[in-house]
Amino acid sequence: MEALILSCGTGGGHNAAGAAIAEELKKRGHKVTMTNPYDLKNHLLASAVDKLYINIVQQIPGFFGVIYRAGDLYRRLPFRSPIYFINHNMTGAMTRFLNQHSFDAIVVPHLYAAEILTILKEQGQKLPPVFFLATDYTCIPFTEETDCDYVVTPSADLLEEFARWGIAQEKLYPIGIPVKSAFSDTISRREAKEALGLSAAKRYILVAGGSVGAGKIPKIVRLLYRHYKNTNTELIVICGNNAQLYQHLTKAYAGRVHVIGHTDQMALYMRACDIVISKPGGLSSTEAAVSGTALIHITPIPGCETRNMRYFSRRGMCIPVRRIDSELLPACRKLQRREVRKQMRRRQHAGINGSAAADICDLMERAAGVHP
């Protein structure tokens, strides 16, 4: 099978989901092409789209919440969204690309790519089976105006919500959000620490702001450092692609806090730490749950991340912290109790499908009528 994965860098989760599918397909001997659809027209355009999102969530996350709420209101109107009409400009480049290749399946872990393919369908373009991967624990605005053959939801609990927004029941597949196989590895905490060069005798708390390093990370690190500086617990902070945050923390905590920029070792870091403190991205939350790590959700970007936090907290798969000053340290103390961590781990494994990537690829093979 030859598969195409179309994703964007507006948040690392979409690309991470696509990469998880690519990893599994390649393992099965299939060919995979993964690209940003806007790159097909102009590399500068793709970069501009990604940077606009990143700048908003890093600098003014509240504004993203305003945009999301506006989308939630607009979707109730009997009109196509502005996103749909903007993506009309991409149809020429996408048509030329598809005519130059022969794909058996297309995977879209991002709404923008799904919109482009929907427009092509409406123009009469013949496409192979298209698989939309929802990467948040909600039906985000305008999913309903796309026309994909298969819509993979994070959970069966969300089927009613997706159907309520007009997604046909027969298109819905509650398989889960795909993550890379490393998050399912059975490596022990001691082994993970050794692989990362960490002390086996110390406890570690991981603080992460997603691929864009968003959230009130400096405030969180300051609070945690003051509390744990004379203990056996050390902090690891993942800054993602946020160079400004990395430079600030490196200067402020030189030699006292493990400050990491972009890393492809997130699975090992999660496994090595007793607690993960993270904004509630759909992918990062799923990765923590699959790895069975005690999870605290903080500073959601308003919109889908607020709903991710609500989904996880209602099922006992995280502790939500809405007020950092008064709630963060009590949440950490609670998760220092082994029985609390074990109970959360059981709920994570019961509520999250760690084999979603493999199950989605099974579906793709059946739909395309091909095998490795």
Order of alpha helices (4+ residues) and beta strands (2+ residues): beta-alpha-beta-alpha-alpha-alpha-alpha-beta-alpha-beta-beta-alpha-beta-alpha-beta-alpha-beta-alpha-beta-alpha-beta-alpha-beta-alpha-beta-alpha-alpha-alpha
